Every structure is written in C-alpha cells, then in structure tokens.
Amino acid sequence: MNAVLDLWTVLAVTAGAILFLAGTTGLLRFPDAYTRLHALTKADNLGLGLVVLGLLPQVDSVSAGLKLLCIWALVLLSGATASQLIARVLLRRDTHS
Amino acid sequence: MTEFLLAAAIFVLAMVALGLVRILRGPGDADRMMAAQLLGTGGIASLLLAGTATGEAATIDVALTLALLAAFASFTFVKAQSAPRQDESAREDDA
C-alpha cells in the first residue's frame, strides 16, 4: 500500500513539474499575449493541482491535507479571476490602439 | 521520497526562474505580469514540495501567504492598468 502511494506521489508530482515546464516554454515561445495567457493558466491550475494531489499521501494529518487543498482552491479562484481580468486589459488595449 | 520531493521543488523553481526571461523581453506590461504570476504559482508549488519533504509545517503557511499575495498583485496590476483607460474612454465619449 505504501509503495502504491509513493508511486502515485512520484507520478503526480512529475506530471505537475512537466506542466510547469510546459507553462514556461509556452510563456517564452508563444507568439502573442493571449496564447501566453493560455499557457500560463494551464501551468497555474493543473501543474499546482497535480503537485498538491501528489503530495496528499505524504502528509501526516487530515488537516494538513485539507490545508493543501485549500491553497489549491485559492490559487484556482484567484488565477481564474486574474486571467479574465488580464485578458480584459489586453482586449481593451488592442481595441483602443 | 524526501530527495525526490526536494529535487522536484528545485526543478519547478528553475522552470519559473527561466520564465522570468519574459519580464526582460516584454513586450507589454501584461506579459511581464504573467511571468510574475507564474513565479508566484511556481513558488507556491516548490514551497509545498519542500515543506512536505522536510516535514516543516510552517512552510505550508508561507505558501498560503504567497498565494494570497500573488492574487492581490494581479488584481492591483489590473486596477492600475484599467484606471487611466477608463478616463480616456470617458474623454472620447465627450468628444
């Protein structure tokens, strides 16, 4: 059972780290700001989410696991709101110029 | 497992540090803000990884604080960007 949980941690954390790699690559290589925003939100939401899911079997108590999930939820909410707002700023800049 | 989690923390931190090149290149303020936001999320991820690896509970609280600050940073940026724009559109409406 322990080995299965450890394997899950390794798989999920590795997938999360790869998503951060993809997010950085997208942020550096994509041609315009909207596509870069798309790459950023994938790394934000899914990358951190996979890291959190991978860490869940490794924490000592239920409350520590709930705290990890709360941090992920906070990042999800703020990331979704912030990317909508940034996209609106970009859209307004493009339509005005 | 501790070594793996710490290695993952270093890898994520290296990735978001690489993303900071976007702050140098720009071209717009929004692109720079996006790189800063990625740094915030990557910082949270590596703090969670390091905190779980070392068993230091306080590190998780630091990650929670960073999540809150990153949210406020983005909202402040949008607020600062949109305030003068609204004035311009108001003037255009008058003209």
N, CA and C atoms of all chains as a GROMACS GRO file, in nm:
protein
  576
    1MET      N    1   0.084  -0.121   0.000
    1MET     CA    2   0.000   0.000   0.000
    1MET      C    3   0.087   0.125   0.000
    2ASN      N    4   0.191   0.121   0.086
    2ASN     CA    5   0.280   0.236   0.094
    2ASN      C    6   0.351   0.262  -0.038
    3ALA      N    7   0.393   0.150  -0.102
    3ALA     CA    8   0.464   0.165  -0.229
    3ALA      C    9   0.372   0.222  -0.337
    4VAL      N   10   0.244   0.180  -0.332
    4VAL     CA   11   0.148   0.233  -0.430
    4VAL      C   12   0.130   0.383  -0.411
    5LEU      N   13   0.119   0.426  -0.283
    5LEU     CA   14   0.103   0.570  -0.255
    5LEU      C   15   0.226   0.648  -0.298
    6ASP      N   16   0.346   0.590  -0.272
    6ASP     CA   17   0.469   0.657  -0.314
    6ASP      C   18   0.476   0.668  -0.465
    7LEU      N   19   0.433   0.561  -0.533
    7LEU     CA   20   0.434   0.565  -0.680
    7LEU      C   21   0.340   0.673  -0.730
    8TRP      N   22   0.221   0.684  -0.666
    8TRP     CA   23   0.126   0.789  -0.704
    8TRP      C   24   0.190   0.927  -0.686
    9THR      N   25   0.260   0.948  -0.572
    9THR     CA   26   0.326   1.076  -0.548
    9THR      C   27   0.426   1.107  -0.658
   10VAL      N   28   0.510   1.006  -0.692
   10VAL     CA   29   0.613   1.029  -0.793
   10VAL      C   30   0.549   1.063  -0.927
   11LEU      N   31   0.445   0.988  -0.965
   11LEU     CA   32   0.380   1.012  -1.094
   11LEU      C   33   0.316   1.151  -1.100
   12ALA      N   34   0.237   1.185  -0.995
   12ALA     CA   35   0.162   1.311  -0.999
   12ALA      C   36   0.256   1.431  -0.990
   13VAL      N   37   0.357   1.423  -0.902
   13VAL     CA   38   0.450   1.536  -0.890
   13VAL      C   39   0.530   1.554  -1.018
   14THR      N   40   0.570   1.441  -1.080
   14THR     CA   41   0.642   1.451  -1.208
   14THR      C   42   0.555   1.516  -1.314
   15ALA      N   43   0.427   1.473  -1.321
   15ALA     CA   44   0.336   1.534  -1.420
   15ALA      C   45   0.319   1.683  -1.392
   16GLY      N   46   0.308   1.720  -1.264
   16GLY     CA   47   0.296   1.862  -1.230
   16GLY      C   48   0.420   1.941  -1.272
   17ALA      N   49   0.538   1.883  -1.247
   17ALA     CA   50   0.662   1.951  -1.284
   17ALA      C   51   0.672   1.967  -1.436
   18ILE      N   52   0.624   1.864  -1.511
   18ILE     CA   53   0.626   1.874  -1.657
   18ILE      C   54   0.532   1.986  -1.704
   19LEU      N   55   0.417   2.002  -1.633
   19LEU     CA   56   0.326   2.110  -1.670
   19LEU      C   57   0.388   2.246  -1.644
   20PHE      N   58   0.470   2.257  -1.536
   20PHE     CA   59   0.541   2.384  -1.514
   20PHE      C   60   0.642   2.408  -1.626
   21LEU      N   61   0.708   2.300  -1.670
   21LEU     CA   62   0.800   2.312  -1.784
   21LEU      C   63   0.725   2.360  -1.908
   22ALA      N   64   0.604   2.301  -1.931
   22ALA     CA   65   0.524   2.340  -2.047
   22ALA      C   66   0.480   2.485  -2.035
   23GLY      N   67   0.443   2.526  -1.911
   23GLY     CA   68   0.399   2.664  -1.892
   23GLY      C   69   0.510   2.763  -1.923
   24THR      N   70   0.632   2.732  -1.874
   24THR     CA   71   0.745   2.820  -1.902
   24THR      C   72   0.776   2.824  -2.051
   25THR      N   73   0.775   2.706  -2.116
   25THR     CA   74   0.801   2.702  -2.260
   25THR      C   75   0.699   2.784  -2.335
   26GLY      N   76   0.570   2.768  -2.298
   26GLY     CA   77   0.465   2.845  -2.364
   26GLY      C   78   0.481   2.994  -2.342
   27LEU      N   79   0.514   3.031  -2.218
   27LEU     CA   80   0.530   3.173  -2.187
   27LEU      C   81   0.644   3.235  -2.267
   28LEU      N   82   0.747   3.156  -2.294
   28LEU     CA   83   0.862   3.210  -2.367
   28LEU      C   84   0.844   3.200  -2.518
   29ARG      N   85   0.771   3.097  -2.567
   29ARG     CA   86   0.772   3.070  -2.711
   29ARG      C   87   0.646   3.112  -2.785
   30PHE      N   88   0.532   3.124  -2.714
   30PHE     CA   89   0.408   3.155  -2.786
   30PHE      C   90   0.411   3.297  -2.842
   31PRO      N   91   0.343   3.319  -2.958
   31PRO     CA   92   0.362   3.444  -3.031
   31PRO      C   93   0.295   3.567  -2.970
   32ASP      N   94   0.176   3.556  -2.912
   32ASP     CA   95   0.115   3.679  -2.860
   32ASP      C   96   0.064   3.660  -2.717
   33ALA      N   97   0.015   3.769  -2.660
   33ALA     CA   98  -0.014   3.770  -2.516
   33ALA      C   99  -0.129   3.676  -2.481
   34TYR      N  100  -0.227   3.660  -2.570
   34TYR     CA  101  -0.341   3.574  -2.537
   34TYR      C  102  -0.298   3.428  -2.527
   35THR      N  103  -0.215   3.382  -2.622
   35THR     CA  104  -0.170   3.243  -2.616
   35THR      C  105  -0.078   3.221  -2.496
   36ARG      N  106  -0.001   3.324  -2.462
   36ARG     CA  107   0.085   3.312  -2.343
   36ARG      C  108   0.001   3.301  -2.218
   37LEU      N  109  -0.112   3.375  -2.215
   37LEU     CA  110  -0.203   3.366  -2.101
   37LEU      C  111  -0.261   3.225  -2.089
   38HIS      N  112  -0.291   3.165  -2.205
   38HIS     CA  113  -0.342   3.027  -2.208
   38HIS      C  114  -0.240   2.930  -2.148
   39ALA      N  115  -0.112   2.944  -2.190
   39ALA     CA  116  -0.007   2.856  -2.138
   39ALA      C  117   0.010   2.875  -1.987
   40LEU      N  118   0.002   3.001  -1.944
   40LEU     CA  119   0.021   3.031  -1.802
   40LEU      C  120  -0.087   2.967  -1.716
   41THR      N  121  -0.214   2.976  -1.760
   41THR     CA  122  -0.321   2.924  -1.675
   41THR      C  123  -0.317   2.772  -1.665
   42LYS      N  124  -0.269   2.704  -1.772
   42LYS     CA  125  -0.255   2.558  -1.761
   42LYS      C  126  -0.153   2.522  -1.654
   43ALA      N  127  -0.039   2.592  -1.654
   43ALA     CA  128   0.064   2.563  -1.554
   43ALA      C  129   0.012   2.595  -1.415
   44ASP      N  130  -0.059   2.709  -1.403
   44ASP     CA  131  -0.111   2.752  -1.273
   44ASP      C  132  -0.204   2.647  -1.215
   45ASN      N  133  -0.311   2.617  -1.290
   45ASN     CA  134  -0.419   2.537  -1.232
   45ASN      C  135  -0.383   2.390  -1.224
   46LEU      N  136  -0.341   2.333  -1.339
   46LEU     CA  137  -0.319   2.189  -1.345
   46LEU      C  138  -0.183   2.150  -1.285
   47GLY      N  139  -0.080   2.232  -1.310
   47GLY     CA  140   0.053   2.200  -1.256
   47GLY      C  141   0.052   2.197  -1.105
   48LEU      N  142   0.001   2.306  -1.044
   48LEU     CA  143  -0.007   2.310  -0.898
   48LEU      C  144  -0.103   2.203  -0.847
   49GLY      N  145  -0.213   2.180  -0.921
   49GLY     CA  146  -0.311   2.080  -0.878
   49GLY      C  147  -0.250   1.941  -0.871
   50LEU      N  148  -0.172   1.905  -0.973
   50LEU     CA  149  -0.110   1.772  -0.972
   50LEU      C  150  -0.006   1.760  -0.861
   51VAL      N  151   0.068   1.870  -0.836
   51VAL     CA  152   0.165   1.867  -0.726
   51VAL      C  153   0.092   1.845  -0.593
   52VAL      N  154  -0.020   1.918  -0.574
   52VAL     CA  155  -0.096   1.904  -0.449
   52VAL      C  156  -0.153   1.763  -0.436
   53LEU      N  157  -0.212   1.710  -0.543
   53LEU     CA  158  -0.268   1.575  -0.538
   53LEU      C  159  -0.159   1.472  -0.511
   54GLY      N  160  -0.039   1.496  -0.567
   54GLY     CA  161   0.070   1.404  -0.543
   54GLY      C  162   0.120   1.410  -0.399
   55LEU      N  163   0.111   1.529  -0.337
   55LEU     CA  164   0.162   1.544  -0.200
   55LEU      C  165   0.065   1.490  -0.097
   56LEU      N  166  -0.064   1.476  -0.133
   56LEU     CA  167  -0.166   1.436  -0.034
   56LEU      C  168  -0.131   1.308   0.042
   57PRO      N  169  -0.081   1.199  -0.024
   57PRO     CA  170  -0.049   1.078   0.053
   57PRO      C  171   0.068   1.095   0.149
   58GLN      N  172   0.147   1.204   0.131
   58GLN     CA  173   0.270   1.219   0.211
   58GLN      C  174   0.250   1.299   0.338
   59VAL      N  175   0.132   1.364   0.354
   59VAL     CA  176   0.115   1.448   0.473
   59VAL      C  177   0.074   1.362   0.593
   60ASP      N  178   0.097   1.418   0.715
   60ASP     CA  179   0.078   1.341   0.837
   60ASP      C  180  -0.069   1.333   0.879
   61SER      N  181  -0.142   1.446   0.867
   61SER     CA  182  -0.277   1.451   0.924
   61SER      C  183  -0.378   1.493   0.816
   62VAL      N  184  -0.506   1.473   0.851
   62VAL     CA  185  -0.613   1.513   0.759
   62VAL      C  186  -0.616   1.664   0.743
   63SER      N  187  -0.593   1.736   0.854
   63SER     CA  188  -0.600   1.883   0.846
   63SER      C  189  -0.489   1.938   0.757
   64ALA      N  190  -0.371   1.876   0.759
   64ALA     CA  191  -0.263   1.922   0.671
   64ALA      C  192  -0.300   1.900   0.525
   65GLY      N  193  -0.365   1.786   0.495
   65GLY     CA  194  -0.411   1.761   0.358
   65GLY      C  195  -0.517   1.860   0.315
   66LEU      N  196  -0.610   1.892   0.408
   66LEU     CA  197  -0.714   1.990   0.376
   66LEU      C  198  -0.654   2.127   0.350
   67LYS      N  199  -0.547   2.160   0.424
   67LYS     CA  200  -0.481   2.289   0.403
   67LYS      C  201  -0.420   2.296   0.263
   68LEU      N  202  -0.358   2.185   0.219
   68LEU     CA  203  -0.304   2.181   0.083
   68LEU      C  204  -0.414   2.204  -0.019
   69LEU      N  205  -0.530   2.137   0.001
   69LEU     CA  206  -0.641   2.153  -0.093
   69LEU      C  207  -0.694   2.296  -0.091
   70CYS      N  208  -0.694   2.359   0.028
   70CYS     CA  209  -0.740   2.498   0.039
   70CYS      C  210  -0.648   2.590  -0.041
   71ILE      N  211  -0.516   2.567  -0.032
   71ILE     CA  212  -0.422   2.650  -0.108
   71ILE      C  213  -0.448   2.636  -0.257
   72TRP      N  214  -0.471   2.510  -0.301
   72TRP     CA  215  -0.500   2.488  -0.443
   72TRP      C  216  -0.629   2.561  -0.484
   73ALA      N  217  -0.731   2.552  -0.398
   73ALA     CA  218  -0.858   2.618  -0.430
   73ALA      C  219  -0.839   2.769  -0.440
   74LEU      N  220  -0.759   2.825  -0.347
   74LEU     CA  221  -0.734   2.970  -0.351
   74LEU      C  222  -0.664   3.009  -0.480
   75VAL      N  223  -0.562   2.929  -0.521
   75VAL     CA  224  -0.490   2.960  -0.644
   75VAL      C  225  -0.582   2.945  -0.765
   76LEU      N  226  -0.670   2.843  -0.763
   76LEU     CA  227  -0.765   2.825  -0.873
   76LEU      C  228  -0.854   2.947  -0.889
   77LEU      N  229  -0.913   2.990  -0.775
   77LEU     CA  230  -1.006   3.103  -0.781
   77LEU      C  231  -0.935   3.230  -0.825
   78SER      N  232  -0.820   3.260  -0.761
   78SER     CA  233  -0.751   3.385  -0.794
   78SER      C  234  -0.693   3.379  -0.934
   79GLY      N  235  -0.643   3.262  -0.976
   79GLY     CA  236  -0.587   3.250  -1.111
   79GLY      C  237  -0.693   3.269  -1.217
   80ALA      N  238  -0.811   3.208  -1.196
   80ALA     CA  239  -0.919   3.222  -1.294
   80ALA      C  240  -0.964   3.367  -1.304
   81THR      N  241  -0.980   3.433  -1.187
   81THR     CA  242  -1.023   3.573  -1.188
   81THR      C  243  -0.917   3.661  -1.252
   82ALA      N  244  -0.791   3.642  -1.212
   82ALA     CA  245  -0.684   3.729  -1.261
   82ALA      C  246  -0.666   3.713  -1.412
   83SER      N  247  -0.678   3.588  -1.464
   83SER     CA  248  -0.656   3.572  -1.608
   83SER      C  249  -0.770   3.636  -1.688
   84GLN      N  250  -0.893   3.630  -1.635
   84GLN     CA  251  -1.003   3.701  -1.701
   84GLN      C  252  -0.977   3.852  -1.704
   85LEU      N  253  -0.929   3.905  -1.590
   85LEU     CA  254  -0.907   4.050  -1.582
   85LEU      C  255  -0.793   4.092  -1.673
   86ILE      N  256  -0.683   4.010  -1.676
   86ILE     CA  257  -0.569   4.045  -1.761
   86ILE      C  258  -0.610   4.039  -1.908
   87ALA      N  259  -0.691   3.937  -1.944
   87ALA     CA  260  -0.738   3.926  -2.083
   87ALA      C  261  -0.823   4.048  -2.119
   88ARG      N  262  -0.901   4.097  -2.022
   88ARG     CA  263  -0.984   4.216  -2.050
   88ARG      C  264  -0.897   4.338  -2.072
   89VAL      N  265  -0.789   4.353  -1.992
   89VAL     CA  266  -0.695   4.464  -2.013
   89VAL      C  267  -0.633   4.455  -2.151
   90LEU      N  268  -0.591   4.333  -2.192
   90LEU     CA  269  -0.529   4.314  -2.323
   90LEU      C  270  -0.627   4.349  -2.434
   91LEU      N  271  -0.752   4.303  -2.419
   91LEU     CA  272  -0.853   4.325  -2.522
   91LEU      C  273  -0.881   4.474  -2.537
   92ARG      N  274  -0.890   4.544  -2.423
   92ARG     CA  275  -0.917   4.688  -2.427
   92ARG      C  276  -0.801   4.761  -2.492
   93ARG      N  277  -0.676   4.718  -2.461
   93ARG     CA  278  -0.559   4.781  -2.521
   93ARG      C  279  -0.559   4.761  -2.673
   94ASP      N  280  -0.596   4.638  -2.717
   94ASP     CA  281  -0.591   4.609  -2.860
   94ASP      C  282  -0.701   4.680  -2.937
   95THR      N  283  -0.819   4.692  -2.877
   95THR     CA  284  -0.928   4.758  -2.950
   95THR      C  285  -0.911   4.909  -2.951
   96HIS      N  286  -0.838   4.966  -2.853
   96HIS     CA  287  -0.820   5.111  -2.849
   96HIS      C  288  -0.705   5.158  -2.937
   97SER      N  289  -0.606   5.069  -2.962
   97SER     CA  290  -0.490   5.114  -3.039
   97SER      C  291  -0.507   5.085  -3.187
   98MET      N  292   1.205   0.932  -0.069
   98MET     CA  293   1.098   1.022  -0.110
   98MET      C  294   1.134   1.169  -0.084
   99THR      N  295   1.205   1.195   0.029
   99THR     CA  296   1.245   1.332   0.059
   99THR      C  297   1.331   1.391  -0.052
  100GLU      N  298   1.426   1.310  -0.100
  100GLU     CA  299   1.516   1.359  -0.205
  100GLU      C  300   1.438   1.390  -0.332
  101PHE      N  301   1.343   1.301  -0.366
  101PHE     CA  302   1.263   1.323  -0.487
  101PHE      C  303   1.184   1.452  -0.477
  102LEU      N  304   1.118   1.475  -0.362
  102LEU     CA  305   1.036   1.595  -0.346
  102LEU      C  306   1.121   1.721  -0.352
  103LEU      N  307   1.240   1.716  -0.288
  103LEU     CA  308   1.328   1.834  -0.293
  103LEU      C  309   1.378   1.859  -0.434
  104ALA      N  310   1.410   1.751  -0.507
  104ALA     CA  311   1.454   1.767  -0.646
  104ALA      C  312   1.343   1.828  -0.731
  105ALA      N  313   1.218   1.782  -0.707
  105ALA     CA  314   1.105   1.838  -0.781
  105ALA      C  315   1.088   1.986  -0.749
  106ALA      N  316   1.107   2.023  -0.620
  106ALA     CA  317   1.097   2.164  -0.580
  106ALA      C  318   1.200   2.248  -0.653
  107ILE      N  319   1.324   2.198  -0.661
  107ILE     CA  320   1.429   2.273  -0.730
  107ILE      C  321   1.398   2.283  -0.879
  108PHE      N  322   1.345   2.174  -0.939
  108PHE     CA  323   1.312   2.176  -1.081
  108PHE      C  324   1.205   2.280  -1.111
  109VAL      N  325   1.097   2.281  -1.030
  109VAL     CA  326   0.988   2.378  -1.052
  109VAL      C  327   1.040   2.520  -1.038
  110LEU      N  328   1.125   2.542  -0.936
  110LEU     CA  329   1.181   2.676  -0.914
  110LEU      C  330   1.268   2.718  -1.031
  111ALA      N  331   1.348   2.623  -1.085
  111ALA     CA  332   1.432   2.655  -1.201
  111ALA      C  333   1.345   2.690  -1.322
  112MET      N  334   1.233   2.619  -1.339
  112MET     CA  335   1.145   2.646  -1.453
  112MET      C  336   1.086   2.786  -1.446
  113VAL      N  337   1.033   2.824  -1.328
  113VAL     CA  338   0.972   2.957  -1.321
  113VAL      C  339   1.079   3.065  -1.326
  114ALA      N  340   1.201   3.036  -1.277
  114ALA     CA  341   1.309   3.133  -1.291
  114ALA      C  342   1.342   3.155  -1.437
  115LEU      N  343   1.337   3.047  -1.517
  115LEU     CA  344   1.358   3.059  -1.662
  115LEU      C  345   1.249   3.144  -1.725
  116GLY      N  346   1.126   3.130  -1.672
  116GLY     CA  347   1.015   3.210  -1.724
  116GLY      C  348   1.034   3.359  -1.702
  117LEU      N  349   1.122   3.398  -1.609
  117LEU     CA  350   1.144   3.540  -1.583
  117LEU      C  351   1.210   3.611  -1.700
  118VAL      N  352   1.265   3.533  -1.797
  118VAL     CA  353   1.319   3.594  -1.919
  118VAL      C  354   1.211   3.677  -1.988
  119ARG      N  355   1.084   3.633  -1.973
  119ARG     CA  356   0.973   3.705  -2.033
  119ARG      C  357   0.962   3.847  -1.976
  120ILE      N  358   1.002   3.866  -1.849
  120ILE     CA  359   0.999   4.000  -1.790
  120ILE      C  360   1.101   4.090  -1.860
  121LEU      N  361   1.217   4.034  -1.896
  121LEU     CA  362   1.317   4.112  -1.968
  121LEU      C  363   1.269   4.147  -2.108
  122ARG      N  364   1.209   4.049  -2.177
  122ARG     CA  365   1.176   4.069  -2.318
  122ARG      C  366   1.046   4.145  -2.339
  123GLY      N  367   0.957   4.141  -2.239
  123GLY     CA  368   0.828   4.207  -2.254
  123GLY      C  369   0.739   4.137  -2.353
  124PRO      N  370   0.678   4.202  -2.454
  124PRO     CA  371   0.687   4.345  -2.481
  124PRO      C  372   0.592   4.429  -2.396
  125GLY      N  373   0.480   4.374  -2.355
  125GLY     CA  374   0.382   4.456  -2.283
  125GLY      C  375   0.393   4.435  -2.133
  126ASP      N  376   0.325   4.525  -2.059
  126ASP     CA  377   0.322   4.510  -1.913
  126ASP      C  378   0.250   4.382  -1.873
  127ALA      N  379   0.145   4.345  -1.950
  127ALA     CA  380   0.067   4.226  -1.915
  127ALA      C  381   0.153   4.100  -1.926
  128ASP      N  382   0.244   4.095  -2.026
  128ASP     CA  383   0.334   3.979  -2.040
  128ASP      C  384   0.424   3.966  -1.918
  129ARG      N  385   0.472   4.083  -1.871
  129ARG     CA  386   0.560   4.081  -1.752
  129ARG      C  387   0.482   4.034  -1.630
  130MET      N  388   0.357   4.081  -1.620
  130MET     CA  389   0.274   4.041  -1.506
  130MET      C  390   0.248   3.891  -1.508
  131MET      N  391   0.229   3.834  -1.630
  131MET     CA  392   0.205   3.690  -1.641
  131MET      C  393   0.325   3.611  -1.590
  132ALA      N  394   0.447   3.658  -1.624
  132ALA     CA  395   0.567   3.588  -1.575
  132ALA      C  396   0.575   3.597  -1.423
  133ALA      N  397   0.536   3.712  -1.367
  133ALA     CA  398   0.536   3.727  -1.221
  133ALA      C  399   0.433   3.634  -1.158
  134GLN      N  400   0.318   3.616  -1.228
  134GLN     CA  401   0.215   3.528  -1.175
  134GLN      C  402   0.262   3.382  -1.177
  135LEU      N  403   0.334   3.348  -1.285
  135LEU     CA  404   0.389   3.211  -1.292
  135LEU      C  405   0.492   3.189  -1.180
  136LEU      N  406   0.571   3.295  -1.153
  136LEU     CA  407   0.667   3.285  -1.042
  136LEU      C  408   0.595   3.262  -0.910
  137GLY      N  409   0.479   3.331  -0.892
  137GLY     CA  410   0.402   3.312  -0.770
  137GLY      C  411   0.355   3.170  -0.754
  138THR      N  412   0.294   3.115  -0.862
  138THR     CA  413   0.240   2.979  -0.854
  138THR      C  414   0.353   2.877  -0.839
  139GLY      N  415   0.462   2.896  -0.915
  139GLY     CA  416   0.575   2.804  -0.902
  139GLY      C  417   0.638   2.810  -0.764
  140GLY      N  418   0.642   2.933  -0.707
  140GLY     CA  419   0.692   2.947  -0.571
  140GLY      C  420   0.606   2.871  -0.472
  141ILE      N  421   0.472   2.881  -0.489
  141ILE     CA  422   0.381   2.807  -0.401
  141ILE      C  423   0.408   2.657  -0.414
  142ALA      N  424   0.418   2.609  -0.540
  142ALA     CA  425   0.438   2.465  -0.563
  142ALA      C  426   0.568   2.417  -0.498
  143SER      N  427   0.678   2.493  -0.516
  143SER     CA  428   0.805   2.446  -0.461
  143SER      C  429   0.808   2.458  -0.309
  144LEU      N  430   0.736   2.560  -0.254
  144LEU     CA  431   0.727   2.567  -0.107
  144LEU      C  432   0.650   2.449  -0.051
  145LEU      N  433   0.539   2.410  -0.119
  145LEU     CA  434   0.462   2.294  -0.073
  145LEU      C  435   0.548   2.168  -0.080
  146LEU      N  436   0.623   2.152  -0.191
  146LEU     CA  437   0.707   2.034  -0.207
  146LEU      C  438   0.815   2.030  -0.098
  147ALA      N  439   0.883   2.145  -0.078
  147ALA     CA  440   0.989   2.149   0.022
  147ALA      C  441   0.934   2.131   0.163
  148GLY      N  442   0.817   2.193   0.189
  148GLY     CA  443   0.757   2.181   0.321
  148GLY      C  444   0.717   2.038   0.354
  149THR      N  445   0.659   1.968   0.255
  149THR     CA  446   0.620   1.830   0.279
  149THR      C  447   0.743   1.740   0.290
  150ALA      N  448   0.847   1.770   0.213
  150ALA     CA  449   0.967   1.687   0.215
  150ALA      C  450   1.037   1.695   0.351
  151THR      N  451   1.046   1.818   0.405
  151THR     CA  452   1.118   1.834   0.532
  151THR      C  453   1.028   1.816   0.653
  152GLY      N  454   0.894   1.811   0.632
  152GLY     CA  455   0.803   1.798   0.745
  152GLY      C  456   0.788   1.925   0.826
  153GLU      N  457   0.831   2.037   0.767
  153GLU     CA  458   0.820   2.167   0.834
  153GLU      C  459   0.683   2.226   0.804
  154ALA      N  460   0.593   2.227   0.905
  154ALA     CA  461   0.455   2.268   0.880
  154ALA      C  462   0.444   2.416   0.846
  155ALA      N  463   0.537   2.498   0.900
  155ALA     CA  464   0.527   2.642   0.879
  155ALA      C  465   0.545   2.679   0.732
  156THR      N  466   0.620   2.596   0.656
  156THR     CA  467   0.643   2.627   0.516
  156THR      C  468   0.512   2.629   0.438
  157ILE      N  469   0.416   2.542   0.479
  157ILE     CA  470   0.286   2.539   0.412
  157ILE      C  471   0.213   2.671   0.434
  158ASP      N  472   0.228   2.730   0.557
  158ASP     CA  473   0.166   2.859   0.585
  158ASP      C  474   0.227   2.968   0.498
  159VAL      N  475   0.360   2.959   0.477
  159VAL     CA  476   0.426   3.058   0.391
  159VAL      C  477   0.368   3.048   0.250
  160ALA      N  478   0.344   2.925   0.202
  160ALA     CA  479   0.287   2.907   0.069
  160ALA      C  480   0.147   2.967   0.062
  161LEU      N  481   0.069   2.951   0.170
  161LEU     CA  482  -0.066   3.009   0.175
  161LEU      C  483  -0.059   3.161   0.166
  162THR      N  484   0.036   3.222   0.239
  162THR     CA  485   0.053   3.367   0.233
  162THR      C  486   0.093   3.412   0.093
  163LEU      N  487   0.183   3.335   0.031
  163LEU     CA  488   0.227   3.370  -0.105
  163LEU      C  489   0.111   3.362  -0.203
  164ALA      N  490   0.022   3.263  -0.186
  164ALA     CA  491  -0.095   3.252  -0.273
  164ALA      C  492  -0.182   3.375  -0.261
  165LEU      N  493  -0.202   3.423  -0.138
  165LEU     CA  494  -0.284   3.542  -0.115
  165LEU      C  495  -0.218   3.665  -0.178
  166LEU      N  496  -0.086   3.681  -0.158
  166LEU     CA  497  -0.015   3.798  -0.210
  166LEU      C  498  -0.014   3.798  -0.362
  167ALA      N  499   0.002   3.678  -0.424
  167ALA     CA  500   0.003   3.670  -0.570
  167ALA      C  501  -0.132   3.714  -0.626
  168ALA      N  502  -0.241   3.674  -0.558
  168ALA     CA  503  -0.374   3.716  -0.603
  168ALA      C  504  -0.385   3.867  -0.598
  169PHE      N  505  -0.342   3.928  -0.486
  169PHE     CA  506  -0.354   4.073  -0.473
  169PHE      C  507  -0.265   4.145  -0.574
  170ALA      N  508  -0.147   4.089  -0.605
  170ALA     CA  509  -0.057   4.152  -0.703
  170ALA      C  510  -0.125   4.162  -0.839
  171SER      N  511  -0.192   4.052  -0.882
  171SER     CA  512  -0.258   4.054  -1.013
  171SER      C  513  -0.372   4.156  -1.013
  172PHE      N  514  -0.452   4.158  -0.908
  172PHE     CA  515  -0.566   4.248  -0.905
  172PHE      C  516  -0.520   4.394  -0.902
  173THR      N  517  -0.411   4.423  -0.829
  173THR     CA  518  -0.358   4.558  -0.826
  173THR      C  519  -0.308   4.600  -0.963
  174PHE      N  520  -0.244   4.506  -1.034
  174PHE     CA  521  -0.196   4.536  -1.169
  174PHE      C  522  -0.312   4.576  -1.260
  175VAL      N  523  -0.418   4.494  -1.257
  175VAL     CA  524  -0.533   4.521  -1.344
  175VAL      C  525  -0.598   4.654  -1.307
  176LYS      N  526  -0.606   4.680  -1.177
  176LYS     CA  527  -0.662   4.807  -1.129
  176LYS      C  528  -0.581   4.924  -1.183
  177ALA      N  529  -0.449   4.914  -1.173
  177ALA     CA  530  -0.363   5.023  -1.218
  177ALA      C  531  -0.370   5.040  -1.370
  178GLN      N  532  -0.384   4.926  -1.442
  178GLN     CA  533  -0.391   4.934  -1.588
  178GLN      C  534  -0.521   4.994  -1.635
  179SER      N  535  -0.632   4.962  -1.567
  179SER     CA  536  -0.762   4.998  -1.622
  179SER      C  537  -0.806   5.137  -1.579
  180ALA      N  538  -0.749   5.192  -1.472
  180ALA     CA  539  -0.795   5.324  -1.426
  180ALA      C  540  -0.777   5.434  -1.529
  181PRO      N  541  -0.654   5.456  -1.587
  181PRO     CA  542  -0.642   5.566  -1.684
  181PRO      C  543  -0.717   5.539  -1.813
  182ARG      N  544  -0.731   5.409  -1.849
  182ARG     CA  545  -0.803   5.375  -1.972
  182ARG      C  546  -0.948   5.421  -1.964
  183GLN      N  547  -1.008   5.405  -1.846
  183GLN     CA  548  -1.147   5.445  -1.830
  183GLN      C  549  -1.161   5.595  -1.851
  184ASP      N  550  -1.062   5.672  -1.801
  184ASP     CA  551  -1.066   5.817  -1.820
  184ASP      C  552  -1.060   5.853  -1.969
  185GLU      N  553  -0.971   5.781  -2.042
  185GLU     CA  554  -0.958   5.808  -2.185
  185GLU      C  555  -1.089   5.783  -2.258
  186SER      N  556  -1.153   5.669  -2.227
  186SER     CA  557  -1.277   5.637  -2.298
  186SER      C  558  -1.385   5.739  -2.260
  187ALA      N  559  -1.380   5.790  -2.135
  187ALA     CA  560  -1.477   5.890  -2.096
  187ALA      C  561  -1.457   6.018  -2.178
  188ARG      N  562  -1.326   6.055  -2.198
  188ARG     CA  563  -1.299   6.174  -2.278
  188ARG      C  564  -1.343   6.155  -2.422
  189GLU      N  565  -1.319   6.032  -2.474
  189GLU     CA  566  -1.360   6.005  -2.612
  189GLU      C  567  -1.511   6.016  -2.626
  190ASP      N  568  -1.582   5.972  -2.521
  190ASP     CA  569  -1.727   5.982  -2.527
  190ASP      C  570  -1.772   6.128  -2.530
  191ASP      N  571  -1.699   6.212  -2.456
  191ASP     CA  572  -1.735   6.354  -2.452
  191ASP      C  573  -1.711   6.419  -2.588
  192ALA      N  574  -1.601   6.381  -2.652
  192ALA     CA  575  -1.561   6.449  -2.776
  192ALA      C  576  -1.655   6.416  -2.891
   0.00000   0.00000   0.00000
